[in-house]
């Protein structure tokens, strides 16, 4: 492939180059704060249980971090999965 002569090349546009941004991660934080509730792992999903009923479920891949406030039970399988996936957890 041959190069074009310098006279045939179009000049670069002058001015600032637009900034490029990385796409936001689809992962969202998970907050648990209702006393007596439980957050656990089933398969590849994080499940929130309140009063014996499942109230929320999302893929572990869609969780950016887990934050627990108050008297909330957290399953050890969920903690292990978060540690393995590099998902921060605090409580």
C-alpha positions in Angstrom: 0.0 0.0 0.0 1.5 3.3 -1.0 1.3 6.5 1.0 -0.5 9.5 -0.5 1.6 12.5 -1.2 1.6 15.2 1.5 -0.4 17.6 -0.7 -3.3 15.1 -1.0 -3.7 14.5 2.7 -6.5 16.4 4.4 -5.3 18.6 7.3 -6.1 17.6 10.8 -8.9 19.6 12.3 -7.8 22.3 14.6 -9.2 22.8 18.1 -9.6 20.7 21.1 -10.2 16.9 20.7 -13.5 15.8 22.3 -13.0 13.9 25.6 -13.8 10.2 25.5 -15.5 8.6 28.5 -15.6 5.0 29.5 -19.1 3.6 29.8 -20.5 3.4 33.3 -20.6 0.0 34.8 -24.0 -1.6 34.9 -23.3 -2.8 38.4 -25.2 -1.1 41.2 -24.6 -1.1 45.0 -26.7 -3.3 47.3 -27.7 -1.8 50.6 -29.4 -3.9 53.3 -30.7 -2.2 56.4 -34.1 -3.7 57.6 -33.6 -5.4 61.0 -34.1 -9.2 60.8 -33.7 -9.4 57.0 -31.2 -11.7 55.3 -29.0 -11.3 52.3 -27.7 -14.5 50.7 -26.5 -16.2 47.5 -28.5 -18.6 45.4 -26.7 -19.8 42.3 -25.1 -16.8 40.7 -27.7 -14.4 42.3 -27.8 -12.2 45.4 -31.2 -12.6 47.2 -32.7 -10.3 49.8 -35.2 -11.9 52.2 -37.5 -10.0 54.5 -40.0 -11.7 56.8 -39.4 -15.0 55.1 -40.2 -13.7 51.6 -37.8 -12.9 48.8 -38.1 -9.2 48.1 -35.2 -8.7 45.7 -32.8 -10.7 43.5 -30.1 -9.7 41.1 -27.1 -11.3 39.4 -23.9 -11.1 41.4 -22.3 -9.6 38.3 -24.7 -6.6 38.6 -23.6 -5.8 42.2 -20.8 -3.2 42.6 -20.6 -3.5 46.4 -22.5 -4.7 49.4 -23.2 -2.5 52.4 -25.0 -3.8 55.5 -26.4 -1.6 58.2 -27.9 -2.8 61.5 -29.2 -6.3 62.4 -29.0 -7.9 58.9 -27.9 -11.5 58.5 -25.4 -12.0 55.6 -24.8 -15.5 54.3 -21.2 -16.8 54.3 -21.6 -18.0 50.7 -22.4 -14.5 49.6 -19.4 -13.1 51.5 -17.1 -15.7 49.9 -18.5 -15.0 46.4 -18.0 -11.2 46.9 -14.4 -11.8 48.1 -13.7 -14.1 45.1 -15.2 -11.6 42.6 -13.5 -8.6 44.2 -16.7 -7.0 45.2 -16.2 -4.8 48.3 -18.4 -5.6 51.3 -18.9 -3.7 54.6 -21.1 -4.0 57.5 
